[in-house]
């Protein structure tokens, strides 16, 4: 069962996405900011990280860089609101593999996750 680390400061977004992914056979862990994501990545070793860009404590771009330093093979997909194109480009430069626009459509999230973890 592929492991997904879901990182978003909005509890509602984590709950919605977590429910969708677990219903489709994925194991999900959650973090509410970039700093938590880094700590959880080291312990959980997920197959994929779904990372919000804008969060308190540590943003998703900084967290992506840190995770890629820990594990250059890490697969991170950014989840961003419309209008964050500049930040998405920064995230890709930091090592993110792809991005999904919020509010997301369930099929888009599933297709993106499956693209990276089968």
N, CA, C and O atoms as a GROMACS GRO file, in nm:
protein
  472
    1UNK      N    1   0.084  -0.118   0.000
    1UNK     CA    2   0.000   0.000   0.000
    1UNK      C    3   0.090   0.125   0.000
    1UNK      O    4   0.166   0.146   0.094
    2UNK      N    5   0.080   0.208  -0.105
    2UNK     CA    6   0.164   0.330  -0.111
    2UNK      C    7   0.132   0.427   0.003
    2UNK      O    8   0.016   0.445   0.041
    3UNK      N    9   0.237   0.490   0.055
    3UNK     CA   10   0.223   0.584   0.166
    3UNK      C   11   0.232   0.727   0.115
    3UNK      O   12   0.324   0.764   0.041
    4UNK      N   13   0.134   0.807   0.156
    4UNK     CA   14   0.127   0.947   0.115
    4UNK      C   15   0.137   1.035   0.240
    4UNK      O   16   0.069   1.010   0.339
    5UNK      N   17   0.222   1.137   0.234
    5UNK     CA   18   0.227   1.238   0.339
    5UNK      C   19   0.155   1.361   0.287
    5UNK      O   20   0.195   1.420   0.187
    6UNK      N   21   0.049   1.399   0.356
    6UNK     CA   22  -0.037   1.509   0.317
    6UNK      C   23  -0.006   1.628   0.407
    6UNK      O   24  -0.021   1.621   0.528
    7UNK      N   25   0.039   1.739   0.346
    7UNK     CA   26   0.082   1.855   0.424
    7UNK      C   27  -0.001   1.977   0.385
    7UNK      O   28   0.009   2.026   0.273
    8UNK      N   29  -0.082   2.026   0.479
    8UNK     CA   30  -0.166   2.143   0.455
    8UNK      C   31  -0.205   2.200   0.590
    8UNK      O   32  -0.237   2.125   0.683
    9UNK      N   33  -0.202   2.333   0.603
    9UNK     CA   34  -0.240   2.395   0.730
    9UNK      C   35  -0.392   2.396   0.750
    9UNK      O   36  -0.438   2.417   0.862
   10UNK      N   37  -0.469   2.373   0.645
   10UNK     CA   38  -0.615   2.370   0.656
   10UNK      C   39  -0.662   2.228   0.689
   10UNK      O   40  -0.650   2.137   0.607
   11UNK      N   41  -0.715   2.212   0.810
   11UNK     CA   42  -0.762   2.080   0.854
   11UNK      C   43  -0.867   2.023   0.759
   11UNK      O   44  -0.868   1.902   0.733
   12UNK      N   45  -0.955   2.109   0.706
   12UNK     CA   46  -1.058   2.063   0.615
   12UNK      C   47  -0.997   2.002   0.488
   12UNK      O   48  -1.042   1.898   0.441
   13UNK      N   49  -0.895   2.068   0.434
   13UNK     CA   50  -0.829   2.015   0.314
   13UNK      C   51  -0.763   1.880   0.342
   13UNK      O   52  -0.772   1.788   0.262
   14UNK      N   53  -0.695   1.870   0.456
   14UNK     CA   54  -0.632   1.743   0.492
   14UNK      C   55  -0.736   1.634   0.507
   14UNK      O   56  -0.718   1.522   0.457
   15UNK      N   57  -0.845   1.665   0.576
   15UNK     CA   58  -0.950   1.565   0.599
   15UNK      C   59  -1.011   1.519   0.467
   15UNK      O   60  -1.029   1.399   0.444
   16UNK      N   61  -1.041   1.614   0.380
   16UNK     CA   62  -1.104   1.582   0.251
   16UNK      C   63  -1.011   1.495   0.164
   16UNK      O   64  -1.054   1.395   0.107
   17UNK      N   65  -0.886   1.535   0.156
   17UNK     CA   66  -0.790   1.464   0.072
   17UNK      C   67  -0.754   1.327   0.133
   17UNK      O   68  -0.741   1.228   0.062
   18UNK      N   69  -0.739   1.324   0.264
   18UNK     CA   70  -0.707   1.199   0.333
   18UNK      C   71  -0.817   1.095   0.312
   18UNK      O   72  -0.788   0.978   0.283
   19UNK      N   73  -0.942   1.138   0.325
   19UNK     CA   74  -1.056   1.048   0.305
   19UNK      C   75  -1.055   0.993   0.162
   19UNK      O   76  -1.071   0.872   0.142
   20UNK      N   77  -1.035   1.080   0.066
   20UNK     CA   78  -1.030   1.039  -0.075
   20UNK      C   79  -0.920   0.934  -0.098
   20UNK      O   80  -0.944   0.831  -0.160
   21UNK      N   81  -0.802   0.962  -0.048
   21UNK     CA   82  -0.688   0.873  -0.072
   21UNK      C   83  -0.703   0.738   0.000
   21UNK      O   84  -0.673   0.634  -0.057
   22UNK      N   85  -0.750   0.741   0.126
   22UNK     CA   86  -0.766   0.613   0.197
   22UNK      C   87  -0.875   0.528   0.133
   22UNK      O   88  -0.864   0.406   0.130
   23UNK      N   89  -0.980   0.592   0.082
   23UNK     CA   90  -1.087   0.518   0.012
   23UNK      C   91  -1.034   0.450  -0.114
   23UNK      O   92  -1.093   0.353  -0.162
   24UNK      N   93  -0.923   0.500  -0.168
   24UNK     CA   94  -0.866   0.443  -0.290
   24UNK      C   95  -0.740   0.361  -0.262
   24UNK      O   96  -0.659   0.338  -0.351
   25UNK      N   97  -0.723   0.319  -0.137
   25UNK     CA   98  -0.618   0.223  -0.105
   25UNK      C   99  -0.482   0.279  -0.068
   25UNK      O  100  -0.383   0.206  -0.069
   26UNK      N  101  -0.476   0.407  -0.036
   26UNK     CA  102  -0.348   0.465   0.004
   26UNK      C  103  -0.342   0.480   0.156
   26UNK      O  104  -0.444   0.504   0.220
   27UNK      N  105  -0.224   0.465   0.211
   27UNK     CA  106  -0.202   0.491   0.353
   27UNK      C  107  -0.162   0.638   0.364
   27UNK      O  108  -0.075   0.685   0.290
   28UNK      N  109  -0.226   0.712   0.455
   28UNK     CA  110  -0.204   0.857   0.462
   28UNK      C  111  -0.159   0.900   0.601
   28UNK      O  112  -0.216   0.859   0.702
   29UNK      N  113  -0.056   0.984   0.604
   29UNK     CA  114  -0.014   1.053   0.726
   29UNK      C  115  -0.030   1.202   0.698
   29UNK      O  116  -0.025   1.245   0.582
   30UNK      N  117  -0.050   1.281   0.803
   30UNK     CA  118  -0.075   1.423   0.784
   30UNK      C  119   0.020   1.509   0.866
   30UNK      O  120   0.063   1.472   0.975
   31UNK      N  121   0.051   1.626   0.810
   31UNK     CA  122   0.127   1.729   0.880
   31UNK      C  123   0.062   1.862   0.849
   31UNK      O  124   0.005   1.880   0.741
   32UNK      N  125   0.069   1.958   0.943
   32UNK     CA  126   0.000   2.084   0.919
   32UNK      C  127   0.091   2.201   0.883
   32UNK      O  128   0.044   2.313   0.864
   33UNK      N  129   0.222   2.175   0.874
   33UNK     CA  130   0.314   2.278   0.824
   33UNK      C  131   0.442   2.213   0.775
   33UNK      O  132   0.464   2.093   0.794
   34UNK      N  133   0.527   2.292   0.712
   34UNK     CA  134   0.649   2.240   0.654
   34UNK      C  135   0.745   2.178   0.754
   34UNK      O  136   0.809   2.077   0.727
   35UNK      N  137   0.754   2.240   0.871
   35UNK     CA  138   0.843   2.187   0.975
   35UNK      C  139   0.800   2.047   1.019
   35UNK      O  140   0.883   1.957   1.032
   36UNK      N  141   0.669   2.029   1.042
   36UNK     CA  142   0.616   1.896   1.076
   36UNK      C  143   0.641   1.798   0.962
   36UNK      O  144   0.674   1.682   0.985
   37UNK      N  145   0.625   1.846   0.840
   37UNK     CA  146   0.642   1.760   0.722
   37UNK      C  147   0.783   1.702   0.717
   37UNK      O  148   0.799   1.583   0.687
   38UNK      N  149   0.884   1.784   0.745
   38UNK     CA  150   1.023   1.736   0.742
   38UNK      C  151   1.044   1.628   0.847
   38UNK      O  152   1.102   1.523   0.818
   39UNK      N  153   0.998   1.652   0.968
   39UNK     CA  154   1.012   1.553   1.076
   39UNK      C  155   0.938   1.424   1.040
   39UNK      O  156   0.991   1.314   1.057
   40UNK      N  157   0.816   1.438   0.990
   40UNK     CA  158   0.738   1.319   0.955
   40UNK      C  159   0.800   1.245   0.837
   40UNK      O  160   0.798   1.122   0.833
   41UNK      N  161   0.856   1.317   0.741
   41UNK     CA  162   0.918   1.252   0.625
   41UNK      C  163   1.028   1.158   0.671
   41UNK      O  164   1.039   1.046   0.621
   42UNK      N  165   1.109   1.204   0.764
   42UNK     CA  166   1.223   1.122   0.810
   42UNK      C  167   1.177   0.994   0.878
   42UNK      O  168   1.242   0.890   0.865
   43UNK      N  169   1.066   0.999   0.950
   43UNK     CA  170   1.016   0.881   1.021
   43UNK      C  171   0.927   0.793   0.934
   43UNK      O  172   0.935   0.670   0.940
   44UNK      N  173   0.841   0.856   0.855
   44UNK     CA  174   0.737   0.785   0.780
   44UNK      C  175   0.786   0.734   0.644
   44UNK      O  176   0.738   0.632   0.595
   45UNK      N  177   0.882   0.804   0.584
   45UNK     CA  178   0.935   0.770   0.451
   45UNK      C  179   0.823   0.740   0.350
   45UNK      O  180   0.812   0.629   0.300
   46UNK      N  181   0.741   0.841   0.321
   46UNK     CA  182   0.630   0.820   0.227
   46UNK      C  183   0.679   0.801   0.084
   46UNK      O  184   0.791   0.837   0.049
   47UNK      N  185   0.592   0.743   0.003
   47UNK     CA  186   0.621   0.726  -0.140
   47UNK      C  187   0.598   0.857  -0.214
   47UNK      O  188   0.655   0.880  -0.321
   48UNK      N  189   0.513   0.944  -0.158
   48UNK     CA  190   0.480   1.072  -0.220
   48UNK      C  191   0.438   1.171  -0.113
   48UNK      O  192   0.375   1.134  -0.014
   49UNK      N  193   0.474   1.298  -0.134
   49UNK     CA  194   0.431   1.406  -0.045
   49UNK      C  195   0.342   1.501  -0.125
   49UNK      O  196   0.381   1.548  -0.232
   50UNK      N  197   0.223   1.528  -0.074
   50UNK     CA  198   0.135   1.630  -0.131
   50UNK      C  199   0.150   1.752  -0.040
   50UNK      O  200   0.109   1.747   0.076
   51UNK      N  201   0.208   1.860  -0.091
   51UNK     CA  202   0.250   1.973  -0.009
   51UNK      C  203   0.182   2.104  -0.049
   51UNK      O  204   0.192   2.148  -0.164
   52UNK      N  205   0.114   2.165   0.047
   52UNK     CA  206   0.060   2.299   0.027
   52UNK      C  207   0.178   2.395   0.016
   52UNK      O  208   0.284   2.368   0.072
   53UNK      N  209   0.160   2.507  -0.054
   53UNK     CA  210   0.269   2.604  -0.065
   53UNK      C  211   0.268   2.702   0.052
   53UNK      O  212   0.371   2.722   0.117
   54UNK      N  213   0.154   2.763   0.078
   54UNK     CA  214   0.145   2.868   0.178
   54UNK      C  215   0.097   2.811   0.311
   54UNK      O  216  -0.018   2.769   0.324
   55UNK      N  217   0.188   2.810   0.410
   55UNK     CA  218   0.156   2.758   0.543
   55UNK      C  219   0.234   2.839   0.648
   55UNK      O  220   0.339   2.895   0.617
   56UNK      N  221   0.183   2.844   0.771
   56UNK     CA  222   0.259   2.909   0.877
   56UNK      C  223   0.377   2.821   0.922
   56UNK      O  224   0.386   2.706   0.879
   57UNK      N  225   0.463   2.872   1.003
   57UNK     CA  226   0.582   2.807   1.058
   57UNK      C  227   0.688   2.787   0.949
   57UNK      O  228   0.797   2.844   0.957
   58UNK      N  229   0.657   2.705   0.847
   58UNK     CA  230   0.747   2.686   0.734
   58UNK      C  231   0.664   2.659   0.610
   58UNK      O  232   0.577   2.571   0.610
   59UNK      N  233   0.690   2.734   0.503
   59UNK     CA  234   0.613   2.717   0.379
   59UNK      C  235   0.655   2.589   0.306
   59UNK      O  236   0.756   2.527   0.337
   60UNK      N  237   0.574   2.553   0.207
   60UNK     CA  238   0.596   2.430   0.132
   60UNK      C  239   0.722   2.429   0.046
   60UNK      O  240   0.782   2.323   0.026
   61UNK      N  241   0.763   2.545  -0.003
   61UNK     CA  242   0.883   2.551  -0.088
   61UNK      C  243   1.007   2.522  -0.004
   61UNK      O  244   1.093   2.444  -0.044
   62UNK      N  245   1.017   2.586   0.113
   62UNK     CA  246   1.130   2.562   0.203
   62UNK      C  247   1.132   2.416   0.248
   62UNK      O  248   1.237   2.352   0.250
   63UNK      N  249   1.015   2.364   0.283
   63UNK     CA  250   1.005   2.225   0.327
   63UNK      C  251   1.045   2.129   0.215
   63UNK      O  252   1.110   2.028   0.241
   64UNK      N  253   1.006   2.160   0.092
   64UNK     CA  254   1.043   2.076  -0.022
   64UNK      C  255   1.195   2.071  -0.036
   64UNK      O  256   1.252   1.964  -0.055
   65UNK      N  257   1.260   2.189  -0.027
   65UNK     CA  258   1.407   2.192  -0.036
   65UNK      C  259   1.471   2.105   0.072
   65UNK      O  260   1.565   2.030   0.046
   66UNK      N  261   1.420   2.117   0.195
   66UNK     CA  262   1.475   2.040   0.308
   66UNK      C  263   1.456   1.889   0.287
   66UNK      O  264   1.547   1.810   0.311
   67UNK      N  265   1.337   1.851   0.242
   67UNK     CA  266   1.308   1.709   0.217
   67UNK      C  267   1.398   1.656   0.106
   67UNK      O  268   1.450   1.544   0.116
   68UNK      N  269   1.418   1.736   0.001
   68UNK     CA  270   1.506   1.693  -0.110
   68UNK      C  271   1.652   1.683  -0.063
   68UNK      O  272   1.728   1.602  -0.116
   69UNK      N  273   1.692   1.764   0.035
   69UNK     CA  274   1.826   1.751   0.093
   69UNK      C  275   1.840   1.620   0.170
   69UNK      O  276   1.945   1.556   0.165
   70UNK      N  277   1.735   1.581   0.239
   70UNK     CA  278   1.735   1.456   0.316
   70UNK      C  279   1.733   1.336   0.220
   70UNK      O  280   1.806   1.239   0.238
   71UNK      N  281   1.646   1.346   0.119
   71UNK     CA  282   1.626   1.236   0.024
   71UNK      C  283   1.613   1.293  -0.117
   71UNK      O  284   1.504   1.335  -0.156
   72UNK      N  285   1.722   1.294  -0.194
   72UNK     CA  286   1.715   1.350  -0.330
   72UNK      C  287   1.612   1.280  -0.420
   72UNK      O  288   1.569   1.337  -0.520
   73UNK      N  289   1.573   1.158  -0.384
   73UNK     CA  290   1.474   1.083  -0.463
   73UNK      C  291   1.330   1.111  -0.421
   73UNK      O  292   1.237   1.056  -0.480
   74UNK      N  293   1.310   1.196  -0.321
   74UNK     CA  294   1.176   1.225  -0.270
   74UNK      C  295   1.086   1.277  -0.382
   74UNK      O  296   1.128   1.356  -0.466
   75UNK      N  297   0.961   1.232  -0.379
   75UNK     CA  298   0.862   1.278  -0.476
   75UNK      C  299   0.766   1.373  -0.403
   75UNK      O  300   0.693   1.332  -0.313
   76UNK      N  301   0.768   1.499  -0.444
   76UNK     CA  302   0.683   1.601  -0.383
   76UNK      C  303   0.596   1.664  -0.491
   76UNK      O  304   0.646   1.706  -0.596
   77UNK      N  305   0.467   1.670  -0.466
   77UNK     CA  306   0.374   1.738  -0.555
   77UNK      C  307   0.314   1.854  -0.477
   77UNK      O  308   0.262   1.836  -0.367
   78UNK      N  309   0.321   1.974  -0.535
   78UNK     CA  310   0.268   2.092  -0.469
   78UNK      C  311   0.118   2.104  -0.495
   78UNK      O  312   0.069   2.071  -0.603
   79UNK      N  313   0.047   2.152  -0.393
   79UNK     CA  314  -0.096   2.178  -0.405
   79UNK      C  315  -0.110   2.328  -0.380
   79UNK      O  316  -0.083   2.376  -0.270
   80UNK      N  317  -0.153   2.403  -0.483
   80UNK     CA  318  -0.155   2.548  -0.469
   80UNK      C  319  -0.286   2.608  -0.516
   80UNK      O  320  -0.358   2.550  -0.597
   81UNK      N  321  -0.316   2.725  -0.464
   81UNK     CA  322  -0.434   2.799  -0.507
   81UNK      C  323  -0.406   2.862  -0.643
   81UNK      O  324  -0.290   2.884  -0.680
   82UNK      N  325  -0.510   2.891  -0.716
   82UNK     CA  326  -0.495   2.963  -0.843
   82UNK      C  327  -0.425   3.096  -0.817
   82UNK      O  328  -0.444   3.157  -0.712
   83UNK      N  329  -0.345   3.140  -0.912
   83UNK     CA  330  -0.278   3.268  -0.897
   83UNK      C  331  -0.145   3.260  -0.826
   83UNK      O  332  -0.085   3.363  -0.797
   84UNK      N  333  -0.098   3.139  -0.798
   84UNK     CA  334   0.031   3.124  -0.732
   84UNK      C  335   0.138   3.072  -0.828
   84UNK      O  336   0.228   2.998  -0.789
   85UNK      N  337   0.127   3.112  -0.955
   85UNK     CA  338   0.218   3.061  -1.057
   85UNK      C  339   0.365   3.084  -1.022
   85UNK      O  340   0.448   2.995  -1.041
   86UNK      N  341   0.398   3.203  -0.972
   86UNK     CA  342   0.537   3.233  -0.937
   86UNK      C  343   0.587   3.136  -0.830
   86UNK      O  344   0.699   3.087  -0.838
   87UNK      N  345   0.502   3.110  -0.732
   87UNK     CA  346   0.540   3.018  -0.625
   87UNK      C  347   0.551   2.875  -0.676
   87UNK      O  348   0.637   2.799  -0.631
   88UNK      N  349   0.464   2.837  -0.769
   88UNK     CA  350   0.471   2.703  -0.827
   88UNK      C  351   0.604   2.686  -0.901
   88UNK      O  352   0.668   2.581  -0.890
   89UNK      N  353   0.645   2.788  -0.975
   89UNK     CA  354   0.774   2.782  -1.045
   89UNK      C  355   0.888   2.766  -0.944
   89UNK      O  356   0.980   2.687  -0.966
   90UNK      N  357   0.882   2.841  -0.834
   90UNK     CA  358   0.984   2.828  -0.728
   90UNK      C  359   0.984   2.686  -0.671
   90UNK      O  360   1.089   2.628  -0.645
   91UNK      N  361   0.864   2.631  -0.652
   91UNK     CA  362   0.852   2.495  -0.597
   91UNK      C  363   0.914   2.392  -0.691
   91UNK      O  364   0.981   2.299  -0.645
   92UNK      N  365   0.892   2.407  -0.820
   92UNK     CA  366   0.950   2.315  -0.919
   92UNK      C  367   1.103   2.326  -0.914
   92UNK      O  368   1.174   2.225  -0.919
   93UNK      N  369   1.154   2.450  -0.906
   93UNK     CA  370   1.298   2.470  -0.894
   93UNK      C  371   1.352   2.406  -0.767
   93UNK      O  372   1.466   2.358  -0.764
   94UNK      N  373   1.271   2.405  -0.661
   94UNK     CA  374   1.313   2.346  -0.533
   94UNK      C  375   1.310   2.194  -0.536
   94UNK      O  376   1.359   2.128  -0.444
   95UNK      N  377   1.250   2.137  -0.643
   95UNK     CA  378   1.249   1.991  -0.656
   95UNK      C  379   1.114   1.925  -0.664
   95UNK      O  380   1.106   1.803  -0.673
   96UNK      N  381   1.006   2.004  -0.660
   96UNK     CA  382   0.873   1.945  -0.673
   96UNK      C  383   0.857   1.883  -0.812
   96UNK      O  384   0.909   1.936  -0.910
   97UNK      N  385   0.786   1.773  -0.820
   97UNK     CA  386   0.769   1.700  -0.946
   97UNK      C  387   0.650   1.749  -1.028
   97UNK      O  388   0.649   1.736  -1.150
   98UNK      N  389   0.549   1.806  -0.960
   98UNK     CA  390   0.425   1.842  -1.028
   98UNK      C  391   0.347   1.934  -0.934
   98UNK      O  392   0.391   1.961  -0.822
   99UNK      N  393   0.231   1.981  -0.980
   99UNK     CA  394   0.144   2.058  -0.892
   99UNK      C  395  -0.001   2.034  -0.928
   99UNK      O  396  -0.034   2.000  -1.042
  100UNK      N  397  -0.087   2.054  -0.828
  100UNK     CA  398  -0.231   2.041  -0.844
  100UNK      C  399  -0.291   2.171  -0.792
  100UNK      O  400  -0.247   2.222  -0.689
  101UNK      N  401  -0.390   2.224  -0.863
  101UNK     CA  402  -0.453   2.349  -0.823
  101UNK      C  403  -0.569   2.324  -0.727
  101UNK      O  404  -0.651   2.235  -0.750
  102UNK      N  405  -0.574   2.404  -0.618
  102UNK     CA  406  -0.686   2.400  -0.524
  102UNK      C  407  -0.790   2.502  -0.568
  102UNK      O  408  -0.753   2.604  -0.626
  103UNK      N  409  -0.917   2.479  -0.543
  103UNK     CA  410  -0.970   2.356  -0.485
  103UNK      C  411  -0.959   2.243  -0.587
  103UNK      O  412  -0.994   2.259  -0.704
  104UNK      N  413  -0.911   2.129  -0.541
  104UNK     CA  414  -0.883   2.020  -0.634
  104UNK      C  415  -1.007   1.937  -0.666
  104UNK      O  416  -1.101   1.927  -0.588
  105UNK      N  417  -1.002   1.877  -0.784
  105UNK     CA  418  -1.104   1.780  -0.823
  105UNK      C  419  -1.050   1.644  -0.782
  105UNK      O  420  -0.934   1.613  -0.808
  106UNK      N  421  -1.133   1.561  -0.718
  106UNK     CA  422  -1.086   1.430  -0.671
  106UNK      C  423  -1.011   1.349  -0.777
  106UNK      O  424  -0.907   1.290  -0.748
  107UNK      N  425  -1.063   1.346  -0.900
  107UNK     CA  426  -0.998   1.267  -1.004
  107UNK      C  427  -0.860   1.321  -1.040
  107UNK      O  428  -0.770   1.244  -1.074
  108UNK      N  429  -0.843   1.452  -1.032
  108UNK     CA  430  -0.712   1.512  -1.062
  108UNK      C  431  -0.609   1.471  -0.956
  108UNK      O  432  -0.495   1.437  -0.989
  109UNK      N  433  -0.649   1.474  -0.830
  109UNK     CA  434  -0.558   1.432  -0.722
  109UNK      C  435  -0.522   1.285  -0.740
  109UNK      O  436  -0.404   1.249  -0.734
  110UNK      N  437  -0.621   1.200  -0.762
  110UNK     CA  438  -0.596   1.056  -0.778
  110UNK      C  439  -0.505   1.029  -0.898
  110UNK      O  440  -0.414   0.947  -0.890
  111UNK      N  441  -0.531   1.096  -1.010
  111UNK     CA  442  -0.449   1.075  -1.130
  111UNK      C  443  -0.305   1.117  -1.104
  111UNK      O  444  -0.211   1.049  -1.146
  112UNK      N  445  -0.287   1.228  -1.034
  112UNK     CA  446  -0.152   1.277  -1.004
  112UNK      C  447  -0.080   1.181  -0.910
  112UNK      O  448   0.037   1.148  -0.933
  113UNK      N  449  -0.148   1.136  -0.806
  113UNK     CA  450  -0.087   1.042  -0.710
  113UNK      C  451  -0.048   0.913  -0.782
  113UNK      O  452   0.062   0.862  -0.764
  114UNK      N  453  -0.140   0.861  -0.862
  114UNK     CA  454  -0.112   0.735  -0.933
  114UNK      C  455   0.003   0.749  -1.032
  114UNK      O  456   0.077   0.653  -1.056
  115UNK      N  457   0.019   0.868  -1.090
  115UNK     CA  458   0.127   0.892  -1.183
  115UNK      C  459   0.263   0.869  -1.116
  115UNK      O  460   0.358   0.824  -1.180
  116UNK      N  461   0.271   0.902  -0.987
  116UNK     CA  462   0.399   0.893  -0.917
  116UNK      C  463   0.416   0.766  -0.833
  116UNK      O  464   0.529   0.724  -0.806
  117UNK      N  465   0.306   0.705  -0.790
  117UNK     CA  466   0.320   0.585  -0.706
  117UNK      C  467   0.251   0.462  -0.764
  117UNK      O  468   0.244   0.359  -0.697
  118UNK      N  469   0.200   0.471  -0.884
  118UNK     CA  470   0.140   0.354  -0.949
  118UNK      C  471   0.000   0.324  -0.904
  118UNK      O  472  -0.060   0.228  -0.952
   0.00000   0.00000   0.00000
